[in-house]
Amino acid sequence: MGYLSDTFVGKRGTSAEALRQAMLYSTSMFVQPFFMLYIASTHVEAEEASRLARALGEDI
């Protein structure tokens, strides 16, 4: 975050504004993991059902 803040200070504004921008950009890295977790959660129900069927020896 310090590197981002230093980069923003060099380009524009005060150090407080640069720190705010750096913190804002650093929180955006959590978007992709939450999106992937959502995609994975949509498949859990189907996987659980097929795993139970396989355990009982049924054809899927």
Summary of the structure (lengths in Angstrom):
residues: 60
radius of gyration: 22.4
end to end distance: 49.7
largest distance: 66.5
contacts: 125
relative contact order: 0.10
helix: 85%
strand: 0%
